[in-house]
């Protein structure tokens, strides 16, 4: 038994090291004095100062943040509606097809989805004169991609929901809308918040889909980073990666806490 425990612990340690040691090295070298990203020459914050003085990188970060906020909010609203319909709506023709379409972006390759969205926006621009590729098209694409993740989180929460609470409210004279607003929504709010955080993280990190639908004047943070590392890894990338990893980790931790929270 002791040998099995040691083996299991060793495999667990190897797995964690394989996953997180590269991230830890990136964080450590973000405080490196040297311009060489693999040679430690002393502790310094100069690359942090350099990053926050880089206007192009800050503009890309601000654009990504705005897109993530808009797309996460849109995905949360639409995902809430889709998840609620899949659980609570009575059987209707095409329900199975609707459920498959909701989760399709999760299993569809991003390249395929990117090409589809690009053709949609190009066709729309030819027929209706817009929208021009940029902030709006990226936000729409990210919203479409993220709806599935929110819908699944909401659907799993509603599946375990005690409907006796809603029935009691309606027995007391509450309308379906009042029941949803005062009973259902507050109880599933942690799941909606968790889905919003997940959609926000996915949008902030997306590169492949964004490259298809972004215009020439719209460069998000992942696109800026990708174009930078093609010319060589700059120490500022380590700083930026540290910030993004920290934000993503906090969002995922908060998302998990909201999912497990008991209303």
N, C-alpha and C positions, 0 to 999 in steps of 0.2 A: 504493500500500500504506500509506503514511504517513497519507494522508487517511482511509482506512478505519479505521486504528487509532485516530485521533483521534475519529472518529464513534462507534466502538464504546465508547471510553473515556467520551465524553460521555454516551451513552445509559446506560452503567453508572452513572456518577455521578448522573445524573438519577433513575434507579431507586432507588438507595440513599438519596438525599436525600428522595424522595417517601415512602419507607417509614419512614425512621428520623429525619428531622429533627423531626417532631412529638414523637417520644419524647424526643429530646434536649432540646427546649424544655421539656417537662414536667419533666425532671430538673433543668434549670437553674433554673426558676421555683420548684422546691420549696425552694430556698435564698433566696427573695426576701423582703425585709423587708416589702413592701407587702401589704395584703390583696387588692389588685387583682391578679388572676392574670396580667394581660397588661402590667403596668407595672412595670418593674424600678426598684427604689429602693435597692438595696444588699443585700449578703450578710447573711444571718441564719439562725439555726437555730431560731427561735422556733416555727415551724410544725411542726418535728420534735418539739419538746418538747410542743406542744399536742396532736399526734396521740397520743403515748404517754401523755398524761393523759386522753384520751378513752375512758372505760370502755366505752361502747356500741360503739365501733369495735373496741376490743381484744377484747371478747366475741365479736363477729361474726367477727373474724379467728381466734380460738381455735376457734370452732365449725367454720369452713371448714377449718382445719388438721386437726382431728380427722376430719372427714368425708373429706378427701382421703387421709389415711393409711389409713383403713379401706377406702375404695372402691378405692384403688390396689392394696392388698394382695389384696383379693378379686378384682379384675380380673386381677392377675398370676397368681393360682392358676388361675382358670377359663380365662383366655386361654392359659396354658401347656397345660392339658388339651385345649382345643379345637384349638390349633395342632398339638399332637402327634398328636391323632386324625386330623386332616386329612392329615397327611403319612405317618404310620406305620401307621395302621389299615388292614387290608385292605378291599377294596371291600365296601360294605354297602348295602342298599337305603336310599335317601334320602340318600346321601352328598352329592350335589349340592345338595339342599334344605338339608341341615345347613350346608354351607359358605356358602350364600346367607344363611341366617338369622344366621350368625355375623357377617358383614360388613354386615348390613342397617343397624345403627345408624349406620354411617359415611355412608350415603347418604340416610338417612331424615331429613326436616326435624325439628329439635328440637321444634317446636311439636306436630307429630303424635305424636312419642314422648312428649312431656309429657302430652298429653291421654290417650294410651293408659295411661301409668303412673298418672295420676290416677284414671281409671276403674277400674283394677285395685285400687288401694288403697281406693277408696270401696266397691267391691264386697266386698273382703276384710273391711273394717271392719263392713259390714252383716251378712255371713255369720258371721264368726268373732270379731267384736268387736275387731279390731286388724289391723295395727299402727296406732297413732295417727300422724298425719302430723307429722313432725319429723325428728330426727336419723336414725332408722333408715330411713325412707322415702327421704330424700335420699341416704343411703349406698347403698341398693339401686338407686336410679335411676342414680346415677353409675357404679356397678359395671357395670350392664347396658350403659350407653353406652360404657364404656371397654374392655370385653372385646375388641371387634373390633380395636382398635389393638394390644393385646398379642398377640392371636392371629396377626395378620399379621406382626409382627416375629419371633415365634417360628417361624412357618411358613417364612419366608424363610431363617432361620438353619438350620433342620433340612433344608431342601432342598439346602443345600450341605454337609451334614454327611457325613463319611467313615464309612460304616457298617462299614468293615473293622475299626475299633477295637472296636465292639460285638461283632462276630462273633468277634474274637480273644478277648475276655473270656469269651464264652459257650463257646468251644472249650476254655477253661481251667477250665470248670466253674461259672462264675458264673450265677446265676439271672437271669431278665429284670429283676426288681426291683433286684437288686444291680448289674447292668450299667447300668440307668438312673440309679441313685443315685450310682455311682462314676465312670461314664464320660460318659454323655450329659448329665446335669444340670450338672456342672461346666463342660462345654464350651459349653453354651447359656446359662449363667448371665448372661453379658454382655447377651445379647438379652432375657432376662427382666428384668434390671435396667433396661435401656433402656425396655422396655414399661412397667415400674412407674413410672419417672420421667415418662413421657408421660401415663400415666393420672393421676398425681398433679397434673400441671400442668393437665390438662383439667378435673379436678374442682375445683381451686382457682379456676378462671376461669369456671366455668359459671354462667349467670344464667337463661336461658330455661327449661331443664328444671327447675331448682331452684324457680322461681316456681310451677310447677304442683304440686309434691309437698311443699313446705314447709308446716308448720303456722303458725298465727298467732304462736306463741312462738319460732319458729326462723327467725332472720334471718342468712343467711350474709354474708360480706364483700361479694361482688358486689351482693347485694340492698341492703345498707346504703349502698354507694356510689351505686347507682342512685337510691335514694330521696333521698340528699343532693344530688346534682347537679340533680335536678328543681327544687330551690329556689334554685339558683345554685351555681356552682362555688366551693367553699371551698378555700383554699390547702392545707388538710390533704389534699385529694384528690391534689394533685400529689405530696406526700410519700408517700402510700400507693401511688400509681401507680409511683413510683420504686422502692419496696421490692418491689412485685409484679413489676415488669419485671426487676429484678435477680435475684430468686429464679427466675423463669421462664427467664431467659437462662442462669443457671448450670445449671438442670435440663436444658435442651435441649443445652447444650454437653456436659455429662456423659453425656447419653443418646447423643449422636452419637459420643462417644469410646468408650462401651461397645459400641456397634454395630460400630464399625470395629476394635475391639481383637481381636487374634489370641490365641486361647487357647493 
